[in-house]
Amino acid sequence: MADTLAARLRLGDSTALEEAMTRYGAYAAKIISVFLGQTLPKEDMEEVLSDVFVALWRSRDRLEGEVGPYLAAIARNTARQRLRQFHPAEELNEESAVPDPAPLPQQRAESAEQREAVRAAVDTLAADDRELFIRFYYLEQTTAEIAAVTGMKLSTVKTRLRRGREKLRLYLTERGFA
């Protein structure tokens, strides 16, 4: 079904774009909100979402595979670009209550402890699986890029990432991290 949507988009079928907007609109909006948070007003967030689907339509000839991951990359990149361009219109005055973003000492200690636990959990993975995790989560490569670089099948990369996540979850749960 997703492959037919991608094929219809590549052929320039405007109803396929409408279907993609219906199917993936909330997904793209969530990705945008994760990157932009409360930085932009709702109207600007909606404009970013529109820009995402315009970019999808303009780049439809390069679309390979499923629409969802491709659209997620577009949403992430568009949100990052908008964030770089953002300049607040009004200056903050002294009366504005801006909370101190610095974490409390206890929060810093907990974060450090969690980072160390995740590092230790990743270190328990086999070298090949550890490389997949580093490429996917730290280098932000897509599964398709990882498959191309490593010579693995796309489905193998996805399966090994899923199994690795499960191993990490078990490891962290055993050590008291939720």
C-alpha positions in Angstrom: 0.0 0.0 0.0 2.8 2.4 0.9 4.7 1.5 -2.2 1.7 2.3 -4.3 1.5 5.7 -2.6 5.1 6.4 -3.4 4.7 5.2 -7.0 1.6 7.4 -7.4 3.5 10.4 -6.0 6.4 9.8 -8.4 3.9 9.8 -11.3 2.6 13.2 -10.2 -0.8 12.1 -8.9 -2.2 15.0 -6.9 -4.7 12.7 -5.1 -1.6 10.8 -3.8 -0.4 14.0 -2.2 -3.7 14.5 -0.6 -3.6 11.0 0.7 -0.1 11.5 2.0 -1.2 14.6 3.8 -4.1 12.8 5.4 -2.1 9.7 6.3 1.1 11.4 7.5 0.0 15.0 8.5 -0.1 14.3 12.2 3.2 12.4 12.0 5.0 15.2 10.3 3.4 17.8 12.7 4.7 15.8 15.7 8.2 15.8 14.3 8.0 19.5 13.7 6.8 20.2 17.2 9.6 18.1 18.7 12.2 20.3 16.9 10.4 23.6 17.3 8.7 23.1 20.6 7.1 26.4 21.8 9.5 28.5 19.7 7.0 29.5 17.0 3.3 30.4 17.1 0.8 27.8 15.9 0.3 29.6 12.6 4.0 29.4 11.8 4.1 25.7 12.8 1.2 25.1 10.3 3.2 26.9 7.7 6.2 24.7 8.3 3.9 21.7 7.9 2.7 23.1 4.6 6.3 23.6 3.5 7.0 19.9 4.3 4.3 18.7 1.9 5.4 21.2 -0.8 8.9 19.8 -0.4 7.6 16.3 -0.7 5.8 17.2 -3.9 8.8 18.9 -5.4 11.1 16.1 -4.6 8.7 13.2 -5.5 10.9 12.1 -8.3 13.7 11.2 -5.8 11.3 9.2 -3.6 12.4 5.6 -3.1 10.8 3.2 -0.7 8.1 4.2 1.7 6.7 7.7 2.1 6.8 7.8 5.9 10.6 7.8 6.5 11.2 10.1 3.5 8.6 12.5 4.8 10.1 12.3 8.3 13.5 13.4 7.0 11.9 16.3 5.1 10.0 17.4 8.3 13.1 17.2 10.4 15.2 19.2 7.9 12.5 21.8 7.3 12.0 22.3 11.1 15.8 22.7 11.6 16.0 25.2 8.8 13.1 27.2 10.2 14.7 27.1 13.6 17.9 28.5 12.2 16.0 31.3 10.6 14.0 32.2 13.7 14.6 35.6 15.2 12.2 36.6 18.0 10.3 39.8 17.0 10.0 41.2 20.5 12.7 41.7 23.0 12.5 40.3 26.5 12.0 42.8 29.2 13.1 42.5 32.8 9.5 41.8 33.8 9.4 38.6 31.7 9.8 35.6 34.0 12.3 33.3 32.2 12.9 30.1 34.1 16.5 29.1 34.6 17.1 26.3 32.1 20.1 25.0 34.0 19.3 21.6 35.6 19.5 21.2 39.3 22.5 19.3 40.7 20.3 16.2 41.4 19.0 16.3 37.8 22.5 16.6 36.4 23.6 13.6 38.5 20.6 11.6 37.3 21.3 12.5 33.7 24.9 11.6 33.9 23.9 8.3 35.6 21.4 7.6 32.8 24.0 8.5 30.1 26.5 6.1 31.6 23.9 3.3 31.9 22.9 3.7 28.2 26.6 3.8 27.2 27.2 0.6 29.2 24.1 -1.0 27.6 25.2 -0.1 24.1 28.7 -1.5 24.9 27.1 -4.9 25.7 25.9 -5.2 22.1 27.9 -7.1 19.5 30.3 -4.8 17.5 28.1 -4.9 14.4 24.9 -4.0 16.3 26.8 -1.3 18.2 27.8 0.2 14.9 24.2 0.2 13.7 23.1 2.0 16.8 25.8 4.6 16.5 25.0 5.2 12.9 21.2 5.4 13.5 21.0 7.3 16.8 24.2 9.4 17.0 25.0 10.0 13.3 21.3 10.2 12.4 21.7 8.1 9.3 18.6 6.5 7.9 18.1 2.8 7.8 18.5 3.0 4.0 21.8 4.8 4.3 23.0 2.3 6.9 22.1 -0.6 4.6 24.0 1.0 1.7 27.1 1.7 3.8 27.2 -1.7 5.5 26.0 -3.8 2.6 23.2 -5.3 4.6 19.6 -5.6 3.5 17.3 -2.9 4.7 15.1 -5.4 6.5 18.1 -6.8 8.3 19.1 -3.3 9.5 15.6 -2.7 10.8 15.4 -6.1 12.5 18.8 -5.7 14.2 18.0 -2.3 15.4 14.7 -3.5 16.8 16.3 -6.5 18.5 19.1 -4.2 19.9 16.5 -1.9 21.3 14.9 -4.8 23.1 18.3 -5.9 24.5 18.9 -2.4 25.7 15.5 -2.1 27.3 16.0 -5.4 29.2 19.5 -4.3 30.3 18.3 -1.0 31.5 15.2 -2.4 33.2 17.3 -4.9 35.1 19.4 -2.1 36.4 16.4 0.0 37.6 16.1 2.4 34.7 12.5 2.7 33.4 
